[in-house]
Amino acid sequence: MKTIAVLTSGGDAPGMNAAVRAVVRTACENGIKVYGVVRGYNGLINGDFIEMDLRSVSDIINRGGTILYTARCAEFATEEGMRRAVRTCQEWGIEGVVVIGGDGSFRGARDLSERGIPCVGIPGTIDNDIACCDYTIGYDTCLNTIMELVDRIRDTTESHDRCSVIEVMGRRAGYLALNSGIACGATAILIPEVPFDIEKHVIERMKKTQRADKKHFIILAAEGVGIDVKALAEDIEKKTGVESRATILGHTQRGGYPTAKDRIMATRMGNYAVKLLMQDIGNRVVAAQKEEVLDYDIFEALNMKKSIDMNLYNVAHEVSI
Ligand code: F6P
């Protein structure tokens, strides 16, 4: 391949810039022209490209967000949008595309590959919900950010003998909630993968720990369980007598400079993706498993199911008493 493009799509994640940098630098080092596509698939449809060089990705390895901007593009999901994107790629001589994003972005990459533009996906999402990977770019940073934020809430929760009910991100997945719950010593963790009952899993647990002399509590809920944390805090206060507050961490979780792990894995994945395209291999997802970088067919990757580690869930429950 002589010319490729790189885009970021869906929710941004810390470490995406490190991946863009690795794609650009690997391409340049191997004599391949590389375009940065602005605002995800929108840019691919409209030809919003920036020709990148070694220096256009300087000083971004440490930055959160994405210098290429990102979007969720409804038009790309239509046949006409897809046709326009293919036409734009052909006009610009783009022979392969690296797509950094979540599973929605990978569906676009699969469809584009099927229409003759080979794509390689790199998992970039704080949710860690890509089935073929045990890690996605941004997850580690986000987890550490949540831990820091909850630690702050914990200081004031403890000082007032209160209960804090905290909602963390995770549209359909509980990895952030489960692991931050363990890292922050939450009394109860509510995640979409495990059915729960508020009376049994929150109220009774709190009462049990109260009897063991505990006076302040952190309850962590994944956004994906769809609970109104303010209403839950009121309910807890009424039933346990513990003054309660609710916090939705929201988008504070998604920004900030990436951790070493996110920078390193993003760099390895970006490099790996370009090496696939250099061999004319498309329709693949780069995956990380046990620190190893490998790749899967996109179609196969999208059909895989990711389950929660119940051992981890049980550990969380056993030690949170
Ligand atoms: O997919 C990443 C994510 O941060 C989810 O955890 C969250 O549900 C969603 O994106 C929020 O999207 P937006 O920034 O578009 O509101």
Boltz pocket constraint, residues with backbone or C-beta under 6 A from the ligand:
constraints:
  - pocket:
      binder: B
      contacts: [[A, 11], [A, 12], [A, 102], [A, 125], [A, 126], [A, 127], [A, 169], [A, 170], [A, 171], [A, 223], [A, 254]]
      max_distance: 6.0
